[in-house]
Amino acid sequence: MKRAIRAVALTACLALAACGNGPKPDDAPPPPPPRTLTIGIKFDQPGLSVKGIDGRPRGFDVDVATYIAGKLGVTPEHITWREARTDQRETLVSSGAVDFVVASYSITAARQQLVSFAGPYLLAGQDLLVRQSERAIDQPEDLDGRTVCTAEGSTSADKIRRSFARFVRLTTRDSYPQCVADLISGTVDAVTTDDVILAGYADEHPGTLRLSGHRFTRERYGVGVRKGDIALQGRITSIIRMMIDDGSWRRALEKHLTATSYKPLPAPAVFNAPDRTVEPGDPTTLDPELVKAAKAVAATSNARDWEGFRSLVCPENADAIDEIVFQYTPQYDKTLGPEIRNAGYTNTVTGVTQSGADAATFAFHETFTNVPEKYRHYFKDVDYTGTMVRREGSWKLCSLTADFVEP
């Protein structure tokens, strides 16, 4: 009996010794530090991104940036927000001072020489902000002899002089709020930049300022990353598509961009990611009826045969597809002048891919003709991508997305 007790005690001592000699909790390696990101945004654009008195930014751009960060594994408390004024964005990105910029950053050919863009995540267009009492200014042609203000580093005001009002007087300020203050005081006659930005200021000053509501350019907002960082560009582009698809994009738009004077365009198709291509299919493997249906979609649109076009569309999506087509075809924009009456367009099928016996994707490109020079930045070519589904032996167009093509 005594020997048994001594054996149990010895076993317990050995077990305790083993535990005592093992690694203590304090000796465990520390967890890796949380991932962090520095993101460039505007601090002074109502609806898009404004820094509150508590130091936290709010707005649609902020929600987009936060969503992207979350999908990259970074929580909101580990984001550092850096102000990215219009004339500083390229420098911040190229120097590495920020990881990326979400700051009403229009994708242009000139800027693409300096940074790479993910997206786009929003479509906008240049417009005018004027005093509520102003009745003589509605379109950019009305600005001859008047003074218009824009932010330093923006090309918006120069666009008006080159294309619409040769004798407009231009002035720049460090920021748009300064331009808005000048407008309210009567120092300038109008402020110009993209409508989504101006609508926020109109909403801040109801009864004092108004948006003219006449877009005369089309802009795509992208996320700026360091030039050549294809990996990050592709990841962010895919995340933006995810945000649109899961409804987060629409909820953010409705939450922040509620100014009644702003009428947002539909969510953009996201074309910049490497996986967003529709290659021409092998004619020997494609269903001939599919090819015929894809060509018929383009042909009925070219002929303005909308009854024939709708006969090729899935009925439950017909209204949504009509909205896409008409919003991306400037000839149907009633806010433009009579100069566009002779403008035309042509759709050409550029690729068809069949992913199964009853499913396919096709793309077509829309070009515009007889467009007045001043509206060249509004009548940008359009790339459409549609999904086709075979129903009861007939191929139907069941979804459509579109995106502008930068000249």
LUMROLO-320516 format. One record per residue (C-alpha): residue in three letters; y, z, x negated. Coordinates in steps of 0.02 Angstrom, whole numbers, padded with zeros to 5 digits, always signed. Layout:
LUMROLO-320516
AlaYZX ...
//
This chain:
LUMROLO-320516
Met+00000+00000+00000 Lys+00121+00047-00138 Arg+00079-00114-00231 Ala+00120-00213-00072 Ile+00288-00127-00051 Arg+00330-00157-00234 Ala+00285-00343-00213 Val+00397-00361-00059 Ala+00541-00274-00149 Leu+00518-00385-00302 Thr+00518-00541-00193 Ala+00679-00484-00106 Cys+00762-00447-00273 Leu+00715-00618-00339 Ala+00784-00699-00182 Leu+00947-00602-00196 Ala+00960-00642-00379 Ala+00936-00825-00342 Cys+01073-00816-00210 Gly+01185-00720-00328 Asn+01164-00846-00466 Gly+01198-00996-00352 Pro+01369-01076-00335 Lys+01494-00968-00246 Pro+01603-01041-00107 Asp+01756-01022-00218 Asp+01671-01129-00349 Ala+01640-01277-00231 Pro+01740-01434-00274 Pro+01900-01447-00168 Pro+01902-01580-00033 Pro+01991-01740-00079 Pro+02175-01742-00034 Pro+02214-01831+00131 Arg+02265-02012+00123 Thr+02451-02043+00136 Leu+02560-02194+00172 Thr+02744-02232+00151 Ile+02803-02351+00287 Gly+02971-02437+00298 Ile+03055-02440+00468 Lys+03231-02452+00540 Phe+03314-02288+00587 Asp+03445-02358+00706 Gln+03365-02479+00830 Pro+03346-02405+01005 Gly+03179-02448+01082 Leu+03106-02508+00917 Ser+03135-02367+00794 Val+03263-02228+00798 Lys+03261-02070+00694 Gly+03284-01922+00811 Ile+03381-01763+00778 Asp+03215-01680+00736 Gly+03191-01806+00596 Arg+03046-01895+00682 Pro+03061-02081+00719 Arg+03018-02151+00890 Gly+03001-02325+00963 Phe+02888-02475+00981 Asp+02888-02518+00795 Val+02847-02337+00757 Asp+02699-02340+00876 Val+02636-02502+00797 Ala+02651-02427+00623 Thr+02566-02265+00675 Tyr+02422-02361+00756 Ile+02398-02464+00598 Ala+02402-02307+00490 Gly+02272-02223+00601 Lys+02152-02368+00584 Leu+02179-02361+00395 Gly+02127-02177+00398 Val+02299-02095+00389 Thr+02354-01968+00519 Pro+02537-01958+00578 Glu+02574-01800+00480 His+02530-01891+00318 Ile+02650-02036+00347 Thr+02814-02038+00251 Trp+02946-02139+00343 Arg+03068-02234+00233 Glu+03223-02320+00301 Ala+03210-02509+00278 Arg+03378-02588+00312 Thr+03384-02776+00341 Asp+03444-02818+00166 Gln+03322-02697+00080 Arg+03153-02745+00154 Glu+03096-02868+00021 Thr+03146-02750-00120 Leu+03055-02602-00043 Val+02895-02702-00021 Ser+02894-02792-00188 Ser+02938-02634-00287 Gly+02799-02533-00208 Ala+02922-02406-00136 Val+02832-02429+00031 Asp+02655-02480+00072 Phe+02714-02595+00211 Val+02864-02627+00324 Val+02869-02629+00514 Ala+03054-02660+00546 Ser+03092-02805+00667 Tyr+03043-02915+00520 Ser+03047-03099+00571 Ile+02920-03210+00485 Thr+03013-03354+00402 Ala+02967-03482+00271 Ala+03098-03410+00151 Arg+03035-03233+00169 Gln+02855-03287+00145 Gln+02903-03336-00031 Leu+02940-03153-00067 Val+02818-03052+00040 Ser+02657-03080+00137 Phe+02656-03051+00324 Ala+02520-02977+00434 Gly+02527-03014+00618 Pro+02631-03063+00711 Tyr+02642-02913+00828 Leu+02793-02960+00936 Leu+02886-03115+00992 Ala+03075-03111+01011 Gly+03224-03228+01012 Gln+03406-03227+00958 Asp+03532-03181+01093 Leu+03707-03111+01117 Leu+03769-02937+01161 Val+03941-02936+01244 Arg+04051-02817+01342 Gln+04003-02796+01525 Ser+04175-02857+01577 Glu+04164-03015+01471 Arg+04141-03169+01581 Ala+04188-03308+01460 Ile+04039-03283+01342 Asp+03865-03319+01402 Gln+03791-03439+01274 Pro+03821-03467+01088 Glu+03925-03623+01125 Asp+04055-03507+01202 Leu+04093-03424+01035 Asp+04211-03554+00959 Gly+04367-03460+00906 Arg+04284-03292+00939 Thr+04220-03159+00817 Val+04035-03116+00810 Cys+03956-02976+00709 Thr+03784-02956+00633 Ala+03704-02842+00503 Glu+03715-02876+00317 Gly+03566-02980+00261 Ser+03538-03061+00431 Thr+03555-03250+00454 Ser+03588-03239+00642 Ala+03776-03266+00642 Asp+03765-03412+00520 Lys+03641-03495+00638 Ile+03774-03493+00774 Arg+03902-03576+00660 Arg+03781-03710+00599 Ser+03709-03757+00768 Phe+03819-03701+00913 Ala+03998-03650+00875 Arg+04074-03725+00719 Phe+04234-03624+00730 Val+04158-03454+00763 Arg+04224-03313+00652 Leu+04084-03215+00568 Thr+04086-03035+00512 Thr+03948-02924+00443 Arg+03923-02736+00440 Asp+03798-02625+00352 Ser+03705-02592+00515 Tyr+03697-02649+00695 Pro+03765-02483+00765 Gln+03925-02521+00669 Cys+03931-02693+00749 Val+03903-02614+00920 Ala+04045-02490+00890 Asp+04159-02636+00845 Leu+04108-02726+01004 Ile+04146-02575+01113 Ser+04316-02551+01028 Gly+04360-02736+01049 Thr+04363-02776+00863 Val+04231-02912+00887 Asp+04185-03018+01038 Ala+03995-03018+01022 Val+03850-02951+00920 Thr+03704-03064+00882 Thr+03525-03034+00828 Asp+03358-03034+00918 Asp+03357-02995+01104 Val+03235-02849+01089 Ile+03355-02761+00970 Leu+03511-02798+01073 Ala+03427-02742+01235 Gly+03407-02568+01161 Tyr+03594-02555+01130 Ala+03633-02622+01305 Asp+03517-02489+01375 Glu+03609-02356+01274 His+03777-02411+01346 Pro+03745-02454+01530 Gly+03898-02520+01618 Thr+03984-02553+01452 Leu+03876-02684+01366 Arg+03760-02820+01428 Leu+03634-02941+01355 Ser+03675-03123+01395 Gly+03491-03162+01426 His+03494-03335+01345 Arg+03372-03342+01199 Phe+03412-03486+01082 Thr+03284-03457+00945 Arg+03105-03393+00940 Glu+03053-03264+00813 Arg+02886-03185+00764 Tyr+02890-03006+00701 Gly+02766-02970+00563 Val+02716-02824+00452 Gly+02778-02853+00276 Val+02658-02815+00132 Arg+02668-02849-00053 Lys+02659-03035-00093 Gly+02481-03090-00121 Asp+02397-02932-00054 Ile+02277-03033+00052 Ala+02158-02887+00081 Leu+02291-02775+00160 Gln+02367-02922+00253 Gly+02199-02963+00331 Arg+02159-02783+00376 Ile+02326-02752+00460 Thr+02316-02917+00554 Ser+02145-02871+00622 Ile+02212-02699+00672 Ile+02357-02779+00766 Arg+02234-02887+00861 Met+02135-02729+00902 Met+02294-02643+00965 Ile+02329-02790+01081 Asp+02149-02801+01143 Asp+02126-02616+01182 Gly+02287-02602+01283 Ser+02383-02491+01161 Trp+02508-02631+01126 Arg+02553-02651+01311 Arg+02569-02464+01336 Ala+02688-02449+01187 Leu+02791-02596+01251 Glu+02808-02519+01424 Lys+02849-02348+01352 His+02989-02400+01236 Leu+03056-02572+01283 Thr+03106-02537+01463 Ala+03284-02605+01461 Thr+03299-02709+01619 Ser+03394-02844+01524 Tyr+03246-02876+01409 Lys+03105-02987+01470 Pro+02966-02979+01339 Leu+02857-03128+01300 Pro+02668-03105+01313 Ala+02575-03025+01170 Pro+02563-03148+01025 Ala+02404-03228+00968 Val+02371-03163+00794 Phe+02339-03312+00681 Asn+02371-03248+00505 Ala+02204-03165+00473 Pro+02074-03265+00377 Asp+01952-03257+00523 Arg+02071-03340+00646 Thr+02021-03522+00629 Val+01939-03651+00741 Glu+01854-03785+00637 Pro+01811-03956+00705 Gly+01631-03947+00762 Asp+01494-04069+00713 Pro+01500-04206+00847 Thr+01311-04221+00839 Thr+01286-04039+00891 Leu+01429-04012+01014 Asp+01396-04032+01199 Pro+01481-04198+01245 Glu+01539-04120+01409 Leu+01625-03981+01311 Val+01721-04106+01205 Lys+01768-04202+01362 Ala+01831-04043+01449 Ala+01935-03989+01296 Lys+02018-04159+01288 Ala+02050-04154+01476 Val+02142-03987+01459 Ala+02261-04066+01333 Ala+02276-04229+01431 Thr+02320-04148+01598 Ser+02450-04040+01513 Asn+02526-04193+01427 Ala+02533-04283+01595 Arg+02611-04129+01680 Asp+02465-04142+01800 Trp+02460-03957+01841 Glu+02340-03977+01986 Gly+02218-04065+01871 Phe+02249-03934+01736 Arg+02208-03790+01856 Ser+02048-03877+01909 Leu+01987-03852+01729 Val+02032-03666+01727 Cys+01931-03513+01780 Pro+02013-03465+01947 Glu+02027-03279+01907 Asn+02131-03318+01751 Ala+02232-03465+01816 Asp+02395-03369+01844 Ala+02390-03287+01672 Ile+02356-03454+01587 Asp+02497-03537+01685 Glu+02615-03400+01623 Ile+02566-03431+01442 Val+02590-03620+01456 Phe+02759-03611+01542 Gln+02829-03473+01430 Tyr+02783-03569+01273 Thr+02851-03736+01336 Pro+03041-03729+01319 Gln+03070-03875+01438 Tyr+03037-03752+01579 Asp+03165-03625+01519 Lys+03303-03633+01649 Thr+03426-03537+01540 Leu+03447-03685+01422 Gly+03575-03822+01446 Pro+03553-03999+01513 Glu+03532-04065+01334 Ile+03346-04028+01342 Arg+03307-04139+01492 Asn+03242-04280+01384 Ala+03137-04168+01272 Gly+02950-04200+01277 Tyr+02790-04129+01207 Thr+02616-04186+01157 Asn+02457-04081+01144 Thr+02319-04133+01024 Val+02147-04052+01011 Thr+02125-03993+00831 Gly+01957-03905+00834 Val+01808-03862+00943 Thr+01674-03734+00901 Gln+01523-03703+01013 Ser+01454-03527+00994 Gly+01313-03545+01120 Ala+01246-03651+01260 Asp+01381-03587+01378 Ala+01522-03525+01265 Ala+01647-03612+01152 Thr+01819-03601+01072 Phe+01941-03742+01051 Ala+02116-03761+00980 Phe+02257-03883+01014 His+02427-03908+00934 Glu+02586-03941+01032 Thr+02729-04040+00956 Phe+02899-04071+01035 Thr+03002-04231+01034 Asn+03183-04278+01073 Val+03241-04100+01042 Pro+03428-04072+01010 Glu+03453-04015+00831 Lys+03532-03851+00884 Tyr+03375-03801+00978 Arg+03254-03838+00836 His+03228-03652+00807 Tyr+03182-03632+00991 Phe+03068-03783+01010 Lys+02947-03731+00873 Asp+02775-03811+00872 Val+02641-03708+00957 Asp+02459-03675+00913 Tyr+02349-03636+01062 Thr+02174-03563+01057 Gly+02066-03563+01214 Thr+01895-03499+01259 Met+01783-03611+01363 Val+01638-03554+01472 Arg+01510-03663+01560 Arg+01494-03617+01743 Glu+01375-03707+01861 Gly+01363-03850+01737 Ser+01552-03873+01710 Trp+01655-03811+01563 Lys+01807-03707+01613 Leu+01955-03638+01516 Cys+01944-03448+01539 Ser+02075-03381+01417 Leu+02220-03448+01317 Thr+02327-03378+01176 Ala+02474-03457+01088 Asp+02583-03434+00935 Phe+02735-03521+00863 Val+02720-03619+00702 Glu+02856-03586+00574 Pro+02940-03746+00511 
//
